[in-house]
Amino acid sequence: MECAAAASGVDRAPIPMARLQQQYASIKDEVDEAIARVVGRAVFTADREVDAFEAEYAAFAGARHGIAVGSGSEAIQFALEALQIQDGDEVISVPNVDVSASSAITHAGARVVWTDIDPRTYNLDPDGLEAKITPRTRAIVAVHMYGNPADLDRIGAIATRHGIPIVEDGCLAVGARYGGKGVGSWGALGSFSFSPFKTLGAYGQGGMITTNDEGLAKRARMLSRHGFLPETLRAIHHQTPGAKFDYEIEGHNGLLDEIQAAILRVKLRHLPAWLTRRRENAAVYRARLADLEPEHLMLPVDTPGGEPVHRVFVLRAQRRDELLRHLVAHRISAGTHYVPPLHFQTAYRHLGLGRGSFPQTELVADELICLPTIPEVAASEIEIVCDTIRAFYRR
Ligand SMILES: Cc1ncc(COP(=O)(O)O)c(C=O)c1O
């Protein structure tokens, strides 16, 4: 990449997908204090920092309960298990995303049933949803793709008509809202990821389940704690005399660490400002690339009623692979997140779903390109990205 950059005469700093060192420098004192607090207390398993973060995150998402877990993948898995999905059930999801939702469905013993997407929003297309519902359908995983909320009104209306719960996969959408409410507060359960490059990234892995349902919250909490009631596990960890050792259900070791919770609490305070910066960066892309549409590009369409967070800015580009090489040669990070789609992956080859199975997913996979939106990239740098794209199509 360096050679290509030199060859093209680019002598400015690269424009990356992440500037985590810069982000850390901007909040160093607060983060260092949070880490020191946990290390000084020397309680590393879920305790008061996790409790506080769960409450703060639930309030932020507008949900009654937050259950902190070890990753976004675990959040989806425990959400499905809390719904008691089991052998022979079917769960509907989309194929244009990472494996977490689909593998969680399979690991729960159910059959994953994919449905195609809307090629403008990249989200589950409600028009095709009803045809996928059978008497065995036990849940719908609505993914808020790239941080753009799925059409929860229409998906919700169909789900309600059939009595099927929705699990929102908000792993790419921490901070997104729909209809004035936080995503994750709409469905039966929501799931979120705090892996390092997400809009709210831990210094390691992390995740959260949200729900408004007391019973689901209790079950999800036990699932993440080996199957113990939270108070039982707390008593065991603190070696409280008389602590009973009783698993209520078969659970997992799926807790968020204290240290990650302490860091995430700091970062959550900064998140609204960071999301504003992401939205500003997305607005620059829209303003500066609009006239390339539709001949060269298709800009993403925000779901009506949604407030996206732009984990990345995803557009569809003619001559995508050439454009990617052009951007990389100009020291601009660009990617193709979640290509090829799941039905072309080795793990799912046994399903025999060839080309044409999900035409809109395939169309988007052939054309999509993900561009940086991070708060640490200045609007002037986004303008450079846009000008580099413009130069590509004009040459
Ligand atoms: C849509 C979606 N769901 C779930 C996950 C899994 O999250 P995690 O990496 O925290 O397990 C990801 C990860 O990128 C994702 O993009």
PDBQT file of the ligand as one rigid body, heavy atoms in Angstrom, charges set to zero:
ROOT
HETATM    1  C1  LIG A 401     -24.684  -7.351  12.465  1.00  0.00    +0.000 C 
HETATM    2  C2  LIG A 401     -23.756  -7.995  13.441  1.00  0.00    +0.000 A 
HETATM    3  N1  LIG A 401     -24.260  -8.793  14.384  1.00  0.00    +0.000 NA
HETATM    4  C3  LIG A 401     -23.471  -9.383  15.286  1.00  0.00    +0.000 A 
HETATM    5  C4  LIG A 401     -22.112  -9.189  15.295  1.00  0.00    +0.000 A 
HETATM    6  C5  LIG A 401     -21.271  -9.897  16.304  1.00  0.00    +0.000 C 
HETATM    7  O1  LIG A 401     -20.748  -9.040  17.283  1.00  0.00    +0.000 OA
HETATM    8  P1  LIG A 401     -19.436  -9.490  18.084  1.00  0.00    +0.000 P 
HETATM    9  O2  LIG A 401     -18.276  -9.325  17.153  1.00  0.00    +0.000 OA
HETATM   10  O3  LIG A 401     -19.367  -8.533  19.238  1.00  0.00    +0.000 OA
HETATM   11  O4  LIG A 401     -19.626 -10.877  18.514  1.00  0.00    +0.000 OA
HETATM   12  C6  LIG A 401     -21.540  -8.372  14.327  1.00  0.00    +0.000 A 
HETATM   13  C7  LIG A 401     -20.094  -8.137  14.322  1.00  0.00    +0.000 C 
HETATM   14  O5  LIG A 401     -19.579  -7.356  13.579  1.00  0.00    +0.000 OA
HETATM   15  C8  LIG A 401     -22.385  -7.771  13.367  1.00  0.00    +0.000 A 
HETATM   16  O6  LIG A 401     -21.889  -7.003  12.400  1.00  0.00    +0.000 OA
ENDROOT
TORSDOF 0
